[in-house]
């Protein structure tokens, strides 16, 4: 976690994180179903036909059960696939290296509810 005034892009090590959250021992994934949109209607860009898939995310089967007072930080795709969970946070306001790789964030997001976070 970087401070709220941290720039969007930094040289790694140039800004001290305000917190470092260790990863969970098991990676949490959201399985995907992909369905090819009609092959007769690909996206064409620069003279090249690019296939289009409909992608549906399914809830993760390896999430730990909710615990009172405990938040789980997960990838955005996992959070969006598990909108029924009220204990999942996703990285928000990304901080990237000068090369564009995500190295942290300045806040967390709740991947459900309306604009003010309430259902």
C-alpha positions in Angstrom: 0.0 0.0 0.0 1.4 3.4 -1.0 0.4 6.7 0.5 -2.6 8.6 -1.0 -0.3 11.2 -2.6 2.0 8.7 -4.3 2.2 9.2 -8.1 0.6 6.7 -10.5 4.1 5.7 -11.8 7.3 5.5 -9.8 10.7 4.1 -9.8 10.5 1.0 -7.5 12.1 1.9 -4.2 11.7 5.7 -4.6 8.5 5.8 -2.5 8.2 3.9 0.8 5.1 1.8 1.1 2.9 2.5 4.1 2.0 -1.2 4.5 3.1 -4.5 2.9 0.5 -7.2 3.0 1.9 -10.7 2.6 0.2 -13.0 0.0 -2.0 -15.9 1.1 -0.4 -19.4 1.0 -2.9 -20.5 -1.7 -3.7 -18.6 -4.9 -7.4 -17.8 -5.4 -8.7 -18.1 -8.9 -12.0 -17.4 -10.7 -12.6 -20.1 -13.3 -13.7 -18.8 -16.8 -16.1 -20.0 -19.4 -15.3 -18.8 -22.9 -17.7 -18.9 -25.8 -16.6 -17.8 -29.3 -18.9 -15.1 -30.7 -20.1 -16.0 -34.3 -17.0 -16.7 -36.3 -18.5 -14.7 -39.2 -18.3 -11.5 -37.2 -14.7 -11.1 -35.8 -13.3 -7.7 -35.0 -11.1 -6.4 -37.8 -8.2 -4.2 -37.0 -5.4 -3.2 -39.4 -6.7 -5.8 -41.9 -6.5 -8.6 -39.4 -9.5 -10.6 -38.1 -9.4 -10.9 -34.3 -11.8 -13.5 -32.7 -14.1 -12.3 -29.9 -15.0 -14.5 -26.9 -17.8 -14.0 -24.4 -16.1 -14.5 -21.0 -18.1 -15.5 -17.9 -16.4 -15.7 -14.5 -17.6 -18.2 -11.9 -17.2 -17.9 -8.1 -13.9 -19.2 -6.8 -14.1 -22.6 -5.1 -10.9 -22.1 -3.0 -11.8 -18.9 -1.2 -11.6 -19.3 2.6 -15.0 -19.0 4.4 -15.9 -15.6 5.6 -14.6 -14.7 9.1 -16.1 -11.9 11.3 -13.8 -8.9 11.2 -11.5 -10.4 8.5 -11.0 -8.9 5.0 -9.5 -10.9 2.1 -7.5 -9.0 -0.6 -8.1 -10.7 -4.0 -7.6 -10.0 -7.7 -10.3 -7.9 -9.3 -11.5 -10.9 -11.4 -11.9 -13.0 -8.2 -13.8 -10.1 -6.5 -16.1 -9.6 -9.4 -16.8 -13.3 -9.7 -17.8 -13.4 -6.0 -20.0 -10.4 -5.7 -22.1 -12.1 -3.0 -19.1 -12.0 -0.6 -18.9 -8.8 1.5 -15.4 -9.6 2.8 -13.4 -9.2 -0.4 -11.3 -6.2 -1.2 -9.5 -5.6 -4.5 -6.5 -3.3 -5.2 -7.6 0.1 -6.4 -5.7 3.3 -7.6 -2.8 1.3 -9.0 0.8 2.4 -8.5 3.0 1.2 -11.5 6.7 1.0 -12.2 8.0 3.4 -14.9 7.8 0.3 -17.2 4.1 -0.1 -16.5 4.0 -3.1 -14.2 1.7 -2.9 -11.2 3.7 -2.7 -8.0 1.1 -1.7 -5.5 -2.0 0.5 -4.9 -3.2 3.5 -2.9 -6.5 2.1 -1.8 -8.8 -0.9 -1.9 -12.1 -1.3 -3.7 -15.3 -3.2 -2.8 -16.4 -5.2 -5.9 -20.1 -5.0 -5.3 -22.9 -2.6 -4.2 -23.9 0.7 -5.6 -21.8 3.8 -6.1 -21.6 4.6 -2.4 -20.8 1.0 -1.3 -24.2 0.2 0.0 -26.5 -2.5 -1.5 
